[in-house]
Amino acid sequence: MKNVMAAARAGHAAAVAALMADDDVNPAANESQALREAVKAAHSDVVQLLLTCDAVDPAARNNAAVGTASINGDAATLRLLLADPRVDPSVGDNYAIFMAARKGFTPVVELLLADPRVDPAAGDNEALRTAAMTGHLDVVTLLMADARVNPASQNNFALRWAMRNEHADVVAALLANPHVAAAHAHAPPPAAPRR
């Protein structure tokens, strides 16, 4: 069991394949830990190999593999995981898209937006608010293009925090959105940042 996990963690696809062929080795042991190790280390070739084993569950431990691939910005691995119907990328109130948006991982956000199970407006548009607050223009633009997202939610939170954090390009993109512009015209100015 530990050998397959170590091989997966190290990215040794040939060793993982040999161990999977051994009847005494269970690649799904410890709730598919070998898969989670390969995902954590961004070894998409090993992930693909492990997913050929029906016993390996990519949704184990509350879809931890999807969360890890999203947090790490690993679009190649995430694509493999999303192809498995057992995976649910919306667990944890759409934690995967929130974290990918927060870190500015545009390709991961694109993949998650393409999955109908993901709600980019979850948590009162938390993914957009966080992307704006952290200055990730590409992610903000991508999320605003989705009709489910309300960029003016929470009294223009995204705009106010983009302004407060001096993300001029994000501010300009948000103000170009008619929902934000209309709401901004009637909103009080943001409070000055604390020192």
N, C-alpha and C positions, 0 to 999 in steps of 0.2 A: 504494500500500500504506500509506504513512505517513498519508495523508489520512484513510483509513477508521479508522485507529487513533486519530488525533487527534480525529476527530469522535465516536468511541465514548467516548473518555476524557472529552470535554467534555459528553457527553449530548445531542448534536445528532441526534436520531432522523431528522429529515427529510434531513439531509446524509448520514447513514449509508444510508438507503433509496436516495437518489439514487446514491450511490457503488456500492451493491450492484447497481444496475441497469446499471452501466457494465461492459461485457465486459472492459475492460482492468484492472479492479480485482478483486483477489482478497481477499474478506473473511476468508478462512481463512489468509492469509499468516502466516508466522512462528509456526506452530503455534497458529493462532487467537488471536493476540495481541489483536486488536480486541475479542474477547469478554472476555478477561481484563481488559483496560483498563476496559471497561464495568462488569464485576463489581466491580473494585477501587473504582471511583467510585460504586457503588451506583445505576447507571442501569438499572433493571429493564426499562424500556420499550425501551432499546437492546439489552439482552440478549435480550429476546423477539424482537425484529426479527432479530438475527443468528442466532438459533436456527432461523429459517425457511430458512436456507441449509444444505443437506445437507453441504456441504464444511466448515462450521464445526464443530469438534469440542470439545464442552464438557468432554471428558475429557482434553484435551491437557495435556501436562506433568504427568502423574500426578494428574489431577483437581484441578489448582491452583484452578480456578474455584470448586469446591465448598468447598475449604479457605478461600479468601478470603471467600466469602459467609458462611461460618460464623464466622470470626474477627471479621468486621465486624458480625455480628448482623443481617444483611440477609435476613430471612425471605422477603420477596417474591421476591428473586432466587434464593434457594436453592430455593424451591418450583418455579420455572421449570426450574432445572437438574435437580432430582430427577425431573422428569417425562420426562427424556431417558434411554432405557435404556442409553446408552453410559457414563453417569456411574456411578461407584462411590464412594459416600460413606463406605465403610469403609476406604479406603486409608490407609496409614500407621498401622496398628493403631487404626483408628477415631479418627484425629486430629481430625476435624471435630467430633464430639460432645464430645471431651475439651476442645477449645478453647472451644466454645460454653458448656459447663458452667463452665469456669474463669472465663469473663467474665460469667456470669449471664444469658445470652441465652435466656430461657425459651422464646419462640416458636421459636427455631432448634432448641433441644433437642427440643421437641415434634415438629417436622417430622422430625428425624432419628430419633427413637424410632418414628415411624410407618413408617419404611422398613425392610423386613425384612432388608436387607443390613447394617444397622448393629447392632453389638453393644455395648450400653451397659455391659457388664461387662468389656470388653476392658481389658487391662493391669491385671488384678486390681482391677477396679472403679475405675479411675483417674478417670473422670468424676465419680463420686459423691465420692470422696475429695477431689478438688480443689474441687468445689463446696462441700463442707462446710468445708474449710480456709479458703476465701475468703468464707464467710458468705452464700452464695446460697440462702436458704431455699426459694424457689419451685422452683429446679432440684433441690435435694436431695429435696424432696417428690415431685416428678415422677419422678425416677429411682428412688426407693424404691418407687414404685407399680408399677414394672416387675419382673416375677417373675424376670428374668434377673440382676438386680442383688442383690448380697449386701452390705448395709450394714455388716455386722460383719467384713468381710474385713480381713486383716492385723491381727488382734488389735484390732479396733475402731479402726482408724486414723482413720476419718472422725470418730468421736466424740472421740477423744483430741485431734485437732487443732482441732476446733470448740471444745472446752473450752479448750485452750491459747490460742486466738485470741479467746476470750471472745465467741463467737457464741451467746448464750443461746437464741435462738429455734431455731437449728439443733440445738443440744444437746437441747433439749426434743423436737424432732421425731424425732431419732435414738433417744432413750430410749423414745419411744412405740412404736418398732418392736420386736416380740417377739424377733427375732434379736439385736438390739443389746442389749436389756435383759438377756437371758440370758447373753450373753457378757460383758457389763460387770460382772455380779455376781461373776464369777470372775477379773477382770483386775486387775492392780495399778494404782494411780493413775498418771496421766501424770506425767512428769518436769516439774519446774518449768522455765519458759522461761529461756533464757540471757539475761543482761543485758550 
